[in-house]
Amino acid sequence: MAAGRNARAVIGAGLLVVMLSACGDGERPGFGPGGVPIENFTAEQIFERGEFELDRSDPEDAAFYFSEVERLYPYSEWAKRAVIMQAYAHHQNKDYENSRSAAQRYIDFYPTDEDAAYAQYLLALSYYDQIEEVGRDQGLTFQALQALRTVIERYPDSEYARSAVLKFDLAFDHLAAKEMEIGRYYLRRDHYAAAINRFRVVVEDFQTTTHTAEALHRLVEAYLSLGLTDEAQTAGAILGYNYQSTDWYEDSFKLLTGRGLELKATGDNWLRQIYRQMVKGQWL
């Protein structure tokens, strides 16, 4: 029996050597002149070839070999490992659609496995890493936020939760930046009502981002341009309470006091409600 096991080990090692030798000519096993059919190899050997391709920075070929493990040995433990490695290899290759597909497949097939958290994190990254510059459509940002929230809520104790929280905050800030960019565009063209609508979204829905102080200052500018002094003063009051150390407060202070106005909550408007919430802590 020992001799038989040794013989099989030698044959297996020989096949793996042949398999790896294909690296020099860029051929995959079973493809090209003299290629050894990939079906001749064990799941472990094919998986190791995938790892080899990753080590030599060829994620496209790596993904191919991991997919072959899943295809040829679908019920093996190696197949399970190969699915998550496909997601990783595709992501390394910036093939985000296939990375998402593999990650979702892993989550569907192995929802309680210890690597399910990593699969969900990879799925989120496949959206997050595609977030474009501020001036473009932000649909992927919304999808990234949803996927990152799933990591945070479903796997709060995983090693990926903290990174997901940081990326969630950055993506959230990115959406606020988009609103600010559009609002500034309208403000420069004296479309004050449209600009106010955008800045209002930031103040109401993105209060925790880095853009709130500027949004309040832009509201001061827009409302003063429309002659709506109650709203302008209330926006200034919120700035003075929460962001007094910022340049935006200084700019609003000069604008308002230069017109003989105070930075105080006054009138009955939506900003007065924000003032009650943010300053007075009154939510009803």
C-alpha positions, 0 to 999 in steps of 0.5 A: 500500500505504501508503495502504491501511495508513493507512486501516485504521489510521484505521478501527481507531482509529475503532472503538476510540474507539466502543468506549471511548465505551461507558464513559460509559453502562456498556455493554459492546460488543455489549451494550445499545442501539447496542453495537458487536459485540465481534467487530469489534475486534482482539485488541489493541483488546479487550485494551487495553479490558481494561487501560483498565477496570483503570486505572479500577478496574473489574476485573470488566469488565476480566476480561470483556474479557480473557476475550473476547480468549481466546475470540475469538483463542484462538491469538494471543499476545494470548490468552496475555497475556489469560489471566494478566490474567484471573487478575490482574483476578479477584483484584483483584475478590476473585473468587478461584475464577475467579482460580485457574481462570485462573491454573491454565489459564495454568500448564497451557497455558504452563508454561515461559513467563516469566509461569508463576511469576507465575501460580503466585503468583497461584494461591497468593494466591487461597488466601492472601488468603482465610485467615480469622481464627484461629477459623475452618476452616483448610482454605484455609490448608493449600491456601495453604501447598501453593501457596506451596511450589510457588512456592518450589520450582518458581521459586526464582529468580523475583521471587515466591519471596521473597514466597512464603517470607514468606507461607508463614511467616505461613500456617504461624504461622496454623495454629499459632495455630489449635492454640493457640486450641483448646488454650487453650479446652480448658485453660480448661475443665480438659480437660487431655488434649485441651489437651495434644494441641493444644499437643503439635502446636505443639511437634512440628510448628510449632517454628519459629513464634512460638507454641512458647514459649507452648505449652511453658508451657501444657504445664507448666500442664496437666501440673502440673494432672494431677500429671505432674511429669516432663513439666512439668519437661521442658517447663520445661527446654526453655523455659529453654534456648530461650526464657529471655528470654520471659515464658512462661519466667518464668511456668513458672519460678514455677509449677515452683519454687513447687512445689519442682520444677526445670526439668530434663529427667526421666523417659521421655516424648515431651518428653524426646525433644523435649529431646534434639532441640532441646537436645542435637541428638540426632535418633535 
